[in-house]
């Protein structure tokens, strides 16, 4: 009887893990976004500005088109402590825009857009969440 309970308990544990991991895995398991998102969140969480800047496709639209040299302004405005905490918890949504898969994450009044470029997934623009 104990082995039967053990099997059922293990099955419930596995089912619970799959249900919990399902959305994250489904969000990008076949397109590489999940791995990118994990790296992006880690870099943002550590305030690793160099790593974050390398995950942005420049020029990037942030109020106006911005170049890599504008990154300190971008960091200050779009990655303040509250937004970094928000991004750590955020689960990006997947959508198709003009036939291309993009992901977006919402934090406060900023929408962060990600798309797959030649160099892989990159943050490609910011928008105001209206």
N, CA, C and O atoms as a printed pandas DataFrame, in Angstrom:
     atom_number atom_name residue_name chain_id  residue_number  x_coord  y_coord  z_coord
0              1         N          UNK        A               1    0.817   -1.193    0.000
1              2        CA          UNK        A               1    0.000    0.000    0.000
2              3         C          UNK        A               1    0.859    1.253    0.000
3              4         O          UNK        A               1    0.508    2.233   -0.658
4              5         N          UNK        A               2    1.976    1.251    0.722
5              6        CA          UNK        A               2    2.850    2.422    0.739
6              7         C          UNK        A               2    3.412    2.717   -0.635
7              8         O          UNK        A               2    3.555    3.882   -1.003
8              9         N          UNK        A               3    3.738    1.670   -1.414
9             10        CA          UNK        A               3    4.286    1.913   -2.744
10            11         C          UNK        A               3    3.221    2.522   -3.657
11            12         O          UNK        A               3    3.534    3.343   -4.520
12            13         N          UNK        A               4    1.955    2.116   -3.464
13            14        CA          UNK        A               4    0.870    2.692   -4.249
14            15         C          UNK        A               4    0.728    4.186   -3.950
15            16         O          UNK        A               4    0.583    4.993   -4.868
16            17         N          UNK        A               5    0.770    4.552   -2.669
17            18        CA          UNK        A               5    0.701    5.955   -2.280
18            19         C          UNK        A               5    1.891    6.721   -2.819
19            20         O          UNK        A               5    1.771    7.876   -3.228
20            21         N          UNK        A               6    3.035    6.070   -2.818
21            22        CA          UNK        A               6    4.252    6.706   -3.311
22            23         C          UNK        A               6    4.142    7.008   -4.803
23            24         O          UNK        A               6    4.541    8.080   -5.259
24            25         N          UNK        A               7    3.597    6.051   -5.560
25            26        CA          UNK        A               7    3.426    6.234   -7.005
26            27         C          UNK        A               7    2.439    7.367   -7.276
27            28         O          UNK        A               7    2.686    8.219   -8.130
28            29         N          UNK        A               8    1.328    7.375   -6.554
29            30        CA          UNK        A               8    0.334    8.434   -6.742
30            31         C          UNK        A               8    0.918    9.785   -6.340
31            32         O          UNK        A               8    0.736   10.777   -7.045
32            33         N          UNK        A               9    1.608    9.824   -5.224
33            34        CA          UNK        A               9    2.233   11.075   -4.780
34            35         C          UNK        A               9    3.233   11.587   -5.802
35            36         O          UNK        A               9    3.269   12.784   -6.088
36            37         N          UNK        A              10    4.045   10.695   -6.354
37            38        CA          UNK        A              10    5.019   11.106   -7.375
38            39         C          UNK        A              10    4.323   11.617   -8.621
39            40         O          UNK        A              10    4.749   12.595   -9.235
40            41         N          UNK        A              11    3.229   10.928   -8.988
41            42        CA          UNK        A              11    2.475   11.367  -10.163
42            43         C          UNK        A              11    1.876   12.743   -9.977
43            44         O          UNK        A              11    1.896   13.566  -10.892
44            45         N          UNK        A              12    1.343   12.996   -8.792
45            46        CA          UNK        A              12    0.782   14.316   -8.515
46            47         C          UNK        A              12    1.858   15.382   -8.518
47            48         O          UNK        A              12    1.633   16.493   -8.998
48            49         N          UNK        A              13    3.027   15.055   -7.987
49            50        CA          UNK        A              13    4.135   16.002   -7.980
50            51         C          UNK        A              13    4.539   16.364   -9.405
51            52         O          UNK        A              13    4.708   17.540   -9.728
52            53         N          UNK        A              14    4.693   15.352  -10.256
53            54        CA          UNK        A              14    5.069   15.591  -11.656
54            55         C          UNK        A              14    3.990   16.409  -12.358
55            56         O          UNK        A              14    4.302   17.344  -13.096
56            57         N          UNK        A              15    2.730   16.066  -12.134
57            58        CA          UNK        A              15    1.641   16.815  -12.765
58            59         C          UNK        A              15    1.654   18.263  -12.318
59            60         O          UNK        A              15    1.478   19.169  -13.133
60            61         N          UNK        A              16    1.861   18.487  -11.033
61            62        CA          UNK        A              16    1.931   19.857  -10.524
62            63         C          UNK        A              16    3.067   20.639  -11.139
63            64         O          UNK        A              16    2.905   21.810  -11.483
64            65         N          UNK        A              17    4.222   20.000  -11.283
65            66        CA          UNK        A              17    5.365   20.677  -11.894
66            67         C          UNK        A              17    5.090   21.014  -13.349
67            68         O          UNK        A              17    5.445   22.095  -13.820
68            69         N          UNK        A              18    4.458   20.094  -14.058
69            70        CA          UNK        A              18    4.148   20.359  -15.468
70            71         C          UNK        A              18    3.138   21.488  -15.613
71            72         O          UNK        A              18    3.260   22.320  -16.512
72            73         N          UNK        A              19    2.148   21.519  -14.739
73            74        CA          UNK        A              19    1.154   22.594  -14.811
74            75         C          UNK        A              19    1.810   23.930  -14.522
75            76         O          UNK        A              19    1.538   24.921  -15.199
76            77         N          UNK        A              20    2.676   23.959  -13.516
77            78        CA          UNK        A              20    3.362   25.200  -13.154
78            79         C          UNK        A              20    4.304   25.647  -14.257
79            80         O          UNK        A              20    4.357   26.834  -14.576
80            81         N          UNK        A              21    5.044   24.727  -14.841
81            82        CA          UNK        A              21    6.039   25.075  -15.856
82            83         C          UNK        A              21    5.419   25.245  -17.228
83            84         O          UNK        A              21    6.039   25.826  -18.119
84            85         N          UNK        A              22    4.207   24.750  -17.413
85            86        CA          UNK        A              22    3.596   24.755  -18.736
86            87         C          UNK        A              22    3.642   26.067  -19.463
87            88         O          UNK        A              22    4.170   26.111  -20.575
88            89         N          UNK        A              23    3.111   27.169  -18.896
89            90        CA          UNK        A              23    3.112   28.433  -19.627
90            91         C          UNK        A              23    4.519   28.915  -19.968
91            92         O          UNK        A              23    4.744   29.432  -21.063
92            93         N          UNK        A              24    5.454   28.757  -19.059
93            94        CA          UNK        A              24    6.814   29.227  -19.325
94            95         C          UNK        A              24    7.441   28.411  -20.440
95            96         O          UNK        A              24    8.108   28.963  -21.315
96            97         N          UNK        A              25    7.235   27.107  -20.416
97            98        CA          UNK        A              25    7.808   26.256  -21.453
98            99         C          UNK        A              25    7.123   26.531  -22.777
99           100         O          UNK        A              25    7.781   26.650  -23.811
100          101         N          UNK        A              26    5.791   26.631  -22.748
101          102        CA          UNK        A              26    5.044   26.867  -23.981
102          103         C          UNK        A              26    5.349   28.231  -24.568
103          104         O          UNK        A              26    5.213   28.423  -25.776
104          105         N          UNK        A              27    5.758   29.180  -23.742
105          106        CA          UNK        A              27    5.969   30.541  -24.216
106          107         C          UNK        A              27    7.069   30.632  -25.253
107          108         O          UNK        A              27    7.064   31.566  -26.054
108          109         N          UNK        A              28    7.988   29.725  -25.272
109          110        CA          UNK        A              28    9.037   29.880  -26.258
110          111         C          UNK        A              28    9.923   28.677  -26.418
111          112         O          UNK        A              28   11.054   28.804  -26.888
112          113         N          UNK        A              29    9.442   27.506  -26.041
113          114        CA          UNK        A              29   10.291   26.336  -26.049
114          115         C          UNK        A              29   10.792   25.988  -27.443
115          116         O          UNK        A              29   11.897   25.463  -27.581
116          117         N          UNK        A              30   10.018   26.265  -28.468
117          118        CA          UNK        A              30   10.457   25.875  -29.797
118          119         C          UNK        A              30   11.076   27.023  -30.589
119          120         O          UNK        A              30   11.601   26.801  -31.680
120          121         N          UNK        A              31   11.026   28.223  -30.070
121          122        CA          UNK        A              31   11.583   29.340  -30.830
122          123         C          UNK        A              31   12.795   29.981  -30.150
123          124         O          UNK        A              31   13.363   30.938  -30.677
124          125         N          UNK        A              32   13.190   29.471  -29.005
125          126        CA          UNK        A              32   14.375   29.988  -28.328
126          127         C          UNK        A              32   14.130   31.157  -27.402
127          128         O          UNK        A              32   15.052   31.604  -26.719
128          129         N          UNK        A              33   12.906   31.666  -27.361
129          130        CA          UNK        A              33   12.664   32.843  -26.533
130          131         C          UNK        A              33   12.807   32.553  -25.045
131          132         O          UNK        A              33   13.322   33.394  -24.308
132          133         N          UNK        A              34   12.368   31.392  -24.585
133          134        CA          UNK        A              34   12.432   31.071  -23.151
134          135         C          UNK        A              34   13.866   31.176  -22.638
135          136         O          UNK        A              34   14.097   31.714  -21.555
136          137         N          UNK        A              35   14.825   30.670  -23.400
137          138        CA          UNK        A              35   16.231   30.749  -22.985
138          139         C          UNK        A              35   16.698   32.202  -22.969
139          140         O          UNK        A              35   17.390   32.624  -22.042
140          141         N          UNK        A              36   16.323   32.962  -23.988
141          142        CA          UNK        A              36   16.682   34.382  -24.022
142          143         C          UNK        A              36   16.085   35.106  -22.820
143          144         O          UNK        A              36   16.775   35.882  -22.158
144          145         N          UNK        A              37   14.813   34.860  -22.535
145          146        CA          UNK        A              37   14.133   35.553  -21.445
146          147         C          UNK        A              37   14.817   35.268  -20.109
147          148         O          UNK        A              37   14.968   36.164  -19.279
148          149         N          UNK        A              38   15.226   34.029  -19.910
149          150        CA          UNK        A              38   15.936   33.665  -18.678
150          151         C          UNK        A              38   17.217   34.486  -18.545
151          152         O          UNK        A              38   17.511   35.006  -17.468
152          153         N          UNK        A              39   17.975   34.602  -19.626
153          154        CA          UNK        A              39   19.224   35.383  -19.603
154          155         C          UNK        A              39   18.940   36.870  -19.421
155          156         O          UNK        A              39   19.640   37.551  -18.672
156          157         N          UNK        A              40   17.925   37.367  -20.097
157          158        CA          UNK        A              40   17.576   38.782  -20.010
158          159         C          UNK        A              40   17.166   39.142  -18.588
159          160         O          UNK        A              40   17.648   40.128  -18.030
160          161         N          UNK        A              41   16.271   38.337  -17.997
161          162        CA          UNK        A              41   15.824   38.601  -16.629
162          163         C          UNK        A              41   16.990   38.550  -15.645
163          164         O          UNK        A              41   17.061   39.360  -14.721
164          165         N          UNK        A              42   17.894   37.609  -15.842
165          166        CA          UNK        A              42   19.052   37.502  -14.945
166          167         C          UNK        A              42   19.924   38.743  -15.051
167          168         O          UNK        A              42   20.369   39.277  -14.034
168          169         N          UNK        A              43   20.173   39.207  -16.269
169          170        CA          UNK        A              43   21.008   40.395  -16.463
170          171         C          UNK        A              43   20.343   41.633  -15.871
171          172         O          UNK        A              43   21.004   42.447  -15.226
172          173         N          UNK        A              44   19.049   41.776  -16.086
173          174        CA          UNK        A              44   18.315   42.914  -15.525
174          175         C          UNK        A              44   18.343   42.830  -14.005
175          176         O          UNK        A              44   18.571   43.837  -13.334
176          177         N          UNK        A              45   18.113   41.640  -13.456
177          178        CA          UNK        A              45   18.090   41.458  -12.014
178          179         C          UNK        A              45   19.415   41.766  -11.337
179          180         O          UNK        A              45   19.450   42.231  -10.198
180          181         N          UNK        A              46   20.510   41.500  -12.054
181          182        CA          UNK        A              46   21.845   41.780  -11.505
182          183         C          UNK        A              46   22.306   43.192  -11.821
183          184         O          UNK        A              46   23.418   43.579  -11.460
184          185         N          UNK        A              47   21.475   43.951  -12.481
185          186        CA          UNK        A              47   21.830   45.295  -12.960
186          187         C          UNK        A              47   23.080   45.255  -13.833
187          188         O          UNK        A              47   23.922   46.152  -13.781
188          189         N          UNK        A              48   23.182   44.198  -14.635
189          190        CA          UNK        A              48   24.324   44.028  -15.537
190          191         C          UNK        A              48   24.042   44.822  -16.819
191          192         O          UNK        A              48   23.541   44.287  -17.808
192          193         N          UNK        A              49   24.375   46.093  -16.767
193          194        CA          UNK        A              49   24.044   46.991  -17.875
194          195         C          UNK        A              49   24.724   46.581  -19.175
195          196         O          UNK        A              49   24.138   46.727  -20.247
196          197         N          UNK        A              50   25.930   46.080  -19.099
197          198        CA          UNK        A              50   26.634   45.658  -20.312
198          199         C          UNK        A              50   25.887   44.503  -20.986
199          200         O          UNK        A              50   25.670   44.521  -22.197
200          201         N          UNK        A              51   25.498   43.506  -20.195
201          202        CA          UNK        A              51   24.777   42.361  -20.759
202          203         C          UNK        A              51   23.428   42.794  -21.331
203          204         O          UNK        A              51   23.045   42.355  -22.416
204          205         N          UNK        A              52   22.709   43.650  -20.610
205          206        CA          UNK        A              52   21.407   44.114  -21.094
206          207         C          UNK        A              52   21.577   44.880  -22.399
207          208         O          UNK        A              52   20.804   44.684  -23.338
208          209         N          UNK        A              53   22.569   45.741  -22.467
209          210        CA          UNK        A              53   22.766   46.525  -23.697
210          211         C          UNK        A              53   23.078   45.625  -24.892
211          212         O          UNK        A              53   22.755   45.966  -26.030
212          213         N          UNK        A              54   23.706   44.477  -24.632
213          214        CA          UNK        A              54   24.019   43.544  -25.725
214          215         C          UNK        A              54   22.794   42.751  -26.173
215          216         O          UNK        A              54   22.821   42.086  -27.209
216          217         N          UNK        A              55   21.722   42.824  -25.388
217          218        CA          UNK        A              55   20.486   42.122  -25.738
218          219         C          UNK        A              55   19.471   43.048  -26.392
219          220         O          UNK        A              55   18.311   42.680  -26.576
220          221         N          UNK        A              56   19.911   44.246  -26.742
221          222        CA          UNK        A              56   19.056   45.228  -27.404
222          223         C          UNK        A              56   19.517   45.388  -28.846
223          224         O          UNK        A              56   20.714   45.469  -29.119
224          225         N          UNK        A              57   18.570   45.431  -29.752
225          226        CA          UNK        A              57   18.899   45.704  -31.151
226          227         C          UNK        A              57   18.870   47.217  -31.342
227          228         O          UNK        A              57   17.819   47.847  -31.227
228          229         N          UNK        A              58   20.018   47.784  -31.632
229          230        CA          UNK        A              58   20.113   49.220  -31.899
230          231         C          UNK        A              58   20.099   49.463  -33.386
231          232         O          UNK        A              58   20.630   48.641  -34.132
232          233         N          UNK        A              59   19.524   50.541  -33.855
233          234        CA          UNK        A              59   18.813   51.532  -33.067
234          235         C          UNK        A              59   17.534   50.924  -32.504
235          236         O          UNK        A              59   16.896   50.081  -33.136
236          237         N          UNK        A              60   17.173   51.367  -31.305
237          238        CA          UNK        A              60   15.962   50.922  -30.633
238          239         C          UNK        A              60   15.070   52.136  -30.433
239          240         O          UNK        A              60   15.553   53.240  -30.181
240          241         N          UNK        A              61   13.772   51.923  -30.547
241          242        CA          UNK        A              61   12.869   53.045  -30.351
242          243         C          UNK        A              61   12.551   53.157  -28.870
243          244         O          UNK        A              61   11.930   52.265  -28.292
244          245         N          UNK        A              62   12.978   54.257  -28.255
245          246        CA          UNK        A              62   12.668   54.588  -26.871
246          247         C          UNK        A              62   12.386   56.081  -26.852
247          248         O          UNK        A              62   13.306   56.888  -26.724
248          249         N          UNK        A              63   11.130   56.447  -26.978
249          250        CA          UNK        A              63   10.662   57.824  -27.173
250          251         C          UNK        A              63   11.076   58.353  -28.546
251          252         O          UNK        A              63   10.270   58.974  -29.238
252          253         N          UNK        A              64   12.286   58.118  -28.930
253          254        CA          UNK        A              64   12.848   58.436  -30.247
254          255         C          UNK        A              64   13.803   57.303  -30.590
255          256         O          UNK        A              64   14.159   56.517  -29.712
256          257         N          UNK        A              65   14.226   57.201  -31.843
257          258        CA          UNK        A              65   15.251   56.191  -32.144
258          259         C          UNK        A              65   16.523   56.471  -31.331
259          260         O          UNK        A              65   17.018   57.598  -31.305
260          261         N          UNK        A              66   17.040   55.436  -30.675
261          262        CA          UNK        A              66   18.230   55.581  -29.830
262          263         C          UNK        A              66   19.320   54.633  -30.294
263          264         O          UNK        A              66   19.057   53.522  -30.755
264          265         N          UNK        A              67   20.545   55.103  -30.158
265          266        CA          UNK        A              67   21.725   54.312  -30.508
266          267         C          UNK        A              67   22.327   53.713  -29.235
267          268         O          UNK        A              67   21.903   54.039  -28.126
268          269         N          UNK        A              68   23.307   52.847  -29.403
269          270        CA          UNK        A              68   23.975   52.221  -28.259
270          271         C          UNK        A              68   24.558   53.268  -27.318
271          272         O          UNK        A              68   24.586   53.067  -26.104
272          273         N          UNK        A              69   25.017   54.373  -27.867
273          274        CA          UNK        A              69   25.589   55.433  -27.025
274          275         C          UNK        A              69   24.544   56.069  -26.104
275          276         O          UNK        A              69   24.898   56.735  -25.131
276          277         N          UNK        A              70   23.257   55.866  -26.407
277          278        CA          UNK        A              70   22.172   56.392  -25.578
278          279         C          UNK        A              70   21.761   55.420  -24.466
279          280         O          UNK        A              70   20.812   55.691  -23.730
280          281         N          UNK        A              71   22.465   54.300  -24.341
281          282        CA          UNK        A              71   22.045   53.292  -23.380
282          283         C          UNK        A              71   21.929   53.816  -21.946
283          284         O          UNK        A              71   20.984   53.429  -21.257
284          285         N          UNK        A              72   22.827   54.667  -21.457
285          286        CA          UNK        A              72   22.638   55.164  -20.079
286          287         C          UNK        A              72   21.271   55.835  -19.875
287          288         O          UNK        A              72   20.666   55.685  -18.813
288          289         N          UNK        A              73   20.788   56.562  -20.868
289          290        CA          UNK        A              73   19.466   57.180  -20.795
290          291         C          UNK        A              73   18.371   56.104  -20.775
291          292         O          UNK        A              73   17.413   56.201  -20.008
292          293         N          UNK        A              74   18.520   55.101  -21.607
293          294        CA          UNK        A              74   17.563   53.997  -21.661
294          295         C          UNK        A              74   17.540   53.266  -20.318
295          296         O          UNK        A              74   16.470   52.976  -19.782
296          297         N          UNK        A              75   18.722   52.972  -19.779
297          298        CA          UNK        A              75   18.804   52.253  -18.502
298          299         C          UNK        A              75   18.091   53.035  -17.395
299          300         O          UNK        A              75   17.306   52.478  -16.628
300          301         N          UNK        A              76   18.377   54.314  -17.331
301          302        CA          UNK        A              76   17.793   55.156  -16.286
302          303         C          UNK        A              76   16.266   55.229  -16.411
303          304         O          UNK        A              76   15.559   55.214  -15.403
304          305         N          UNK        A              77   15.768   55.307  -17.632
305          306        CA          UNK        A              77   14.337   55.472  -17.837
306          307         C          UNK        A              77   13.540   54.186  -17.892
307          308         O          UNK        A              77   12.431   54.130  -17.360
308          309         N          UNK        A              78   14.071   53.152  -18.520
309          310        CA          UNK        A              78   13.293   51.933  -18.744
310          311         C          UNK        A              78   13.678   50.775  -17.833
311          312         O          UNK        A              78   13.017   49.736  -17.837
312          313         N          UNK        A              79   14.730   50.944  -17.061
313          314        CA          UNK        A              79   15.187   49.870  -16.182
314          315         C          UNK        A              79   15.435   50.379  -14.763
315          316         O          UNK        A              79   16.399   49.976  -14.111
316          317         N          UNK        A              80   14.563   51.263  -14.292
317          318        CA          UNK        A              80   14.715   51.739  -12.918
318          319         C          UNK        A              80   14.413   50.574  -11.968
319          320         O          UNK        A              80   13.916   49.542  -12.420
320          321         N          UNK        A              81   14.697   50.705  -10.681
321          322        CA          UNK        A              81   14.512   49.574   -9.761
322          323         C          UNK        A              81   13.112   48.952   -9.778
323          324         O          UNK        A              81   12.991   47.729   -9.721
324          325         N          UNK        A              82   12.067   49.754   -9.853
325          326        CA          UNK        A              82   10.706   49.210   -9.885
326          327         C          UNK        A              82   10.472   48.384  -11.149
327          328         O          UNK        A              82    9.852   47.322  -11.092
328          329         N          UNK        A              83   10.961   48.865  -12.275
329          330        CA          UNK        A              83   10.782   48.133  -13.531
330          331         C          UNK        A              83   11.616   46.851  -13.540
331          332         O          UNK        A              83   11.187   45.842  -14.099
332          333         N          UNK        A              84   12.798   46.879  -12.932
333          334        CA          UNK        A              84   13.621   45.669  -12.851
334          335         C          UNK        A              84   12.910   44.608  -12.001
335          336         O          UNK        A              84   12.919   43.427  -12.348
336          337         N          UNK        A              85   12.300   45.027  -10.898
337          338        CA          UNK        A              85   11.546   44.073  -10.067
338          339         C          UNK        A              85   10.354   43.516  -10.841
339          340         O          UNK        A              85   10.060   42.323  -10.765
340          341         N          UNK        A              86    9.689   44.365  -11.567
341          342        CA          UNK        A              86    8.544   43.937  -12.370
342          343         C          UNK        A              86    8.977   42.935  -13.442
343          344         O          UNK        A              86    8.342   41.893  -13.604
344          345         N          UNK        A              87   10.034   43.236  -14.163
345          346        CA          UNK        A              87   10.507   42.340  -15.218
346          347         C          UNK        A              87   10.906   40.973  -14.666
347          348         O          UNK        A              87   10.760   39.960  -15.351
348          349         N          UNK        A              88   11.405   40.941  -13.441
349          350        CA          UNK        A              88   11.797   39.671  -12.822
350          351         C          UNK        A              88   10.593   38.745  -12.640
351          352         O          UNK        A              88   10.750   37.524  -12.622
352          353         N          UNK        A              89    9.392   39.318  -12.504
353          354        CA          UNK        A              89    8.178   38.537  -12.275
354          355         C          UNK        A              89    7.331   38.357  -13.535
355          356         O          UNK        A              89    6.444   37.504  -13.574
356          357         N          UNK        A              90    7.597   39.140  -14.536
357          358        CA          UNK        A              90    6.755   39.204  -15.732
358          359         C          UNK        A              90    6.876   37.945  -16.585
359          360         O          UNK        A              90    7.947   37.348  -16.692
360          361         N          UNK        A              91    5.751   37.557  -17.189
361          362        CA          UNK        A              91    5.715   36.463  -18.154
362          363         C          UNK        A              91    5.282   37.071  -19.488
363          364         O          UNK        A              91    4.106   37.390  -19.665
364          365         N          UNK        A              92    6.210   37.233  -20.421
365          366        CA          UNK        A              92    5.871   37.875  -21.695
366          367         C          UNK        A              92    4.792   37.132  -22.468
367          368         O          UNK        A              92    4.681   35.907  -22.415
368          369         N          UNK        A              93    4.011   37.913  -23.179
369          370        CA          UNK        A              93    2.983   37.351  -24.041
370          371         C          UNK        A              93    3.502   37.238  -25.466
371          372         O          UNK        A              93    4.317   38.044  -25.915
372          373         N          UNK        A              94    3.021   36.238  -26.156
373          374        CA          UNK        A              94    3.436   35.977  -27.541
374          375         C          UNK        A              94    2.333   36.449  -28.477
375          376         O          UNK        A              94    1.150   36.228  -28.219
376          377         N          UNK        A              95    2.729   37.097  -29.561
377          378        CA          UNK        A              95    1.767   37.529  -30.569
378          379         C          UNK        A              95    2.452   37.564  -31.927
379          380         O          UNK        A              95    3.667   37.396  -32.029
380          381         N          UNK        A              96    1.674   37.781  -32.945
381          382        CA          UNK        A              96    2.217   37.907  -34.303
382          383         C          UNK        A              96    1.907   39.308  -34.808
383          384         O          UNK        A              96    0.761   39.756  -34.779
384          385         N          UNK        A              97    2.953   39.992  -35.272
385          386        CA          UNK        A              97    2.791   41.322  -35.849
386          387         C          UNK        A              97    3.413   41.302  -37.238
387          388         O          UNK        A              97    4.600   41.019  -37.400
388          389         N          UNK        A              98    2.607   41.603  -38.215
389          390        CA          UNK        A              98    3.060   41.618  -39.605
390          391         C          UNK        A              98    3.749   40.308  -39.984
391          392         O          UNK        A              98    4.779   40.306  -40.658
392          393         N          UNK        A              99    3.164   39.196  -39.540
393          394        CA          UNK        A              99    3.685   37.875  -39.878
394          395         C          UNK        A              99    4.914   37.447  -39.082
395          396         O          UNK        A              99    5.488   36.395  -39.362
396          397         N          UNK        A             100    5.322   38.231  -38.107
397          398        CA          UNK        A             100    6.519   37.932  -37.330
398          399         C          UNK        A             100    6.136   37.724  -35.867
399          400         O          UNK        A             100    5.356   38.495  -35.307
400          401         N          UNK        A             101    6.690   36.677  -35.250
401          402        CA          UNK        A             101    6.422   36.410  -33.837
402          403         C          UNK        A             101    7.176   37.421  -32.985
403          404         O          UNK        A             101    8.375   37.634  -33.166
404          405         N          UNK        A             102    6.465   38.030  -32.067
405          406        CA          UNK        A             102    7.069   38.961  -31.109
406          407         C          UNK        A             102    6.536   38.616  -29.714
407          408         O          UNK        A             102    5.472   38.018  -29.556
408          409         N          UNK        A             103    7.305   39.011  -28.737
409          410        CA          UNK        A             103    6.881   38.874  -27.347
410          411         C          UNK        A             103    6.849   40.265  -26.741
411          412         O          UNK        A             103    7.610   41.145  -27.142
412          413         N          UNK        A             104    5.967   40.455  -25.777
413          414        CA          UNK        A             104    5.917   41.740  -25.096
414          415         C          UNK        A             104    5.726   41.514  -23.605
415          416         O          UNK        A             104    5.060   40.573  -23.173
416          417         N          UNK        A             105    6.334   42.410  -22.834
417          418        CA          UNK        A             105    6.218   42.381  -21.379
418          419         C          UNK        A             105    5.806   43.769  -20.915
419          420         O          UNK        A             105    6.319   44.769  -21.416
420          421         N          UNK        A             106    4.892   43.838  -19.971
421          422        CA          UNK        A             106    4.372   45.106  -19.464
422          423         C          UNK        A             106    4.902   45.363  -18.063
423          424         O          UNK        A             106    4.813   44.495  -17.195
424          425         N          UNK        A             107    5.444   46.533  -17.842
425          426        CA          UNK        A             107    5.857   46.968  -16.507
426          427         C          UNK        A             107    5.542   48.450  -16.373
427          428         O          UNK        A             107    6.028   49.283  -17.138
428          429         N          UNK        A             108    4.719   48.750  -15.384
429          430        CA          UNK        A             108    4.273   50.122  -15.169
430          431         C          UNK        A             108    3.677   50.657  -16.460
431          432         O          UNK        A             108    2.708   50.092  -16.967
432          433         N          UNK        A             109    4.224   51.714  -16.995
433          434        CA          UNK        A             109    3.648   52.278  -18.212
434          435         C          UNK        A             109    4.488   51.981  -19.450
435          436         O          UNK        A             109    4.340   52.641  -20.479
436          437         N          UNK        A             110    5.369   50.987  -19.349
437          438        CA          UNK        A             110    6.234   50.648  -20.480
438          439         C          UNK        A             110    5.942   49.231  -20.968
439          440         O          UNK        A             110    5.805   48.300  -20.175
440          441         N          UNK        A             111    5.850   49.092  -22.275
441          442        CA          UNK        A             111    5.759   47.788  -22.916
442          443         C          UNK        A             111    7.111   47.526  -23.571
443          444         O          UNK        A             111    7.603   48.346  -24.346
444          445         N          UNK        A             112    7.701   46.394  -23.258
445          446        CA          UNK        A             112    8.979   45.985  -23.827
446          447         C          UNK        A             112    8.674   44.968  -24.930
447          448         O          UNK        A             112    8.004   43.965  -24.682
448          449         N          UNK        A             113    9.163   45.224  -26.140
449          450        CA          UNK        A             113    8.922   44.334  -27.273
450          451         C          UNK        A             113   10.205   43.603  -27.648
451          452         O          UNK        A             113   11.282   44.196  -27.702
452          453         N          UNK        A             114   10.070   42.308  -27.904
453          454        CA          UNK        A             114   11.198   41.459  -28.263
454          455         C          UNK        A             114   10.884   40.745  -29.568
455          456         O          UNK        A             114    9.765   40.274  -29.772
456          457         N          UNK        A             115   11.867   40.667  -30.446
457          458        CA          UNK        A             115   11.686   39.904  -31.679
458          459         C          UNK        A             115   12.989   39.205  -32.040
459          460         O          UNK        A             115   14.067   39.561  -31.564
460          461         N          UNK        A             116   12.856   38.212  -32.884
461          462        CA          UNK        A             116   14.021   37.426  -33.289
462          463         C          UNK        A             116   14.697   38.117  -34.466
463          464         O          UNK        A             116   14.085   38.374  -35.503
464          465         N          UNK        A             117   15.954   38.403  -34.274
465          466        CA          UNK        A             117   16.772   39.067  -35.285
466          467         C          UNK        A             117   17.826   38.077  -35.796
467          468         O          UNK        A             117   17.868   36.933  -35.344
468          469         N          UNK        A             118   18.666   38.506  -36.724
469          470        CA          UNK        A             118   19.720   37.633  -37.236
470          471         C          UNK        A             118   20.625   37.128  -36.106
471          472         O          UNK        A             118   21.089   35.989  -36.140
472          473         N          UNK        A             119   20.869   37.972  -35.122
473          474        CA          UNK        A             119   21.750   37.617  -34.013
474          475         C          UNK        A             119   21.004   36.886  -32.891
475          476         O          UNK        A             119   21.600   36.596  -31.853
476          477         N          UNK        A             120   19.723   36.585  -33.075
477          478        CA          UNK        A             120   18.921   35.926  -32.052
478          479         C          UNK        A             120   17.882   36.883  -31.489
479          480         O          UNK        A             120   17.639   37.947  -32.058
480          481         N          UNK        A             121   17.277   36.511  -30.385
481          482        CA          UNK        A             121   16.259   37.349  -29.759
482          483         C          UNK        A             121   16.871   38.610  -29.200
483          484         O          UNK        A             121   17.951   38.578  -28.611
484          485         N          UNK        A             122   16.177   39.731  -29.385
485          486        CA          UNK        A             122   16.637   41.023  -28.898
486          487         C          UNK        A             122   15.441   41.857  -28.459
487          488         O          UNK        A             122   14.323   41.674  -28.940
488          489         N          UNK        A             123   15.700   42.768  -27.543
489          490        CA          UNK        A             123   14.731   43.806  -27.201
490          491         C          UNK        A             123   14.776   44.787  -28.362
491          492         O          UNK        A             123   15.833   45.336  -28.672
492          493         N          UNK        A             124   13.631   45.011  -29.009
493          494        CA          UNK        A             124   13.644   45.813  -30.231
494          495         C          UNK        A             124   12.948   47.161  -30.115
495          496         O          UNK        A             124   13.188   48.050  -30.932
496          497         N          UNK        A             125   12.076   47.329  -29.097
497          498        CA          UNK        A             125   11.470   48.639  -28.915
498          499         C          UNK        A             125   10.750   48.698  -27.581
499          500         O          UNK        A             125   10.508   47.682  -26.927
500          501         N          UNK        A             126   10.420   49.910  -27.204
501          502        CA          UNK        A             126    9.647   50.192  -26.006
502          503         C          UNK        A             126    8.437   50.987  -26.446
503          504         O          UNK        A             126    8.496   51.726  -27.429
504          505         N          UNK        A             127    7.357   50.842  -25.732
505          506        CA          UNK        A             127    6.191   51.647  -26.033
506          507         C          UNK        A             127    5.495   52.043  -24.752
507          508         O          UNK        A             127    5.761   51.480  -23.690
508          509         N          UNK        A             128    4.613   53.001  -24.851
509          510        CA          UNK        A             128    3.842   53.426  -23.696
510          511         C          UNK        A             128    2.595   52.571  -23.619
511          512         O          UNK        A             128    1.855   52.443  -24.595
512          513         N          UNK        A             129    2.365   51.983  -22.447
513          514        CA          UNK        A             129    1.183   51.170  -22.221
514          515         C          UNK        A             129    0.005   52.086  -21.979
515          516         O          UNK        A             129   -0.108   52.698  -20.917
516          517         N          UNK        A             130   -0.881   52.181  -22.974
517          518        CA          UNK        A             130   -2.027   53.058  -22.803
518          519         C          UNK        A             130   -3.192   52.197  -22.570
519          520         O          UNK        A             130   -4.303   52.697  -22.392
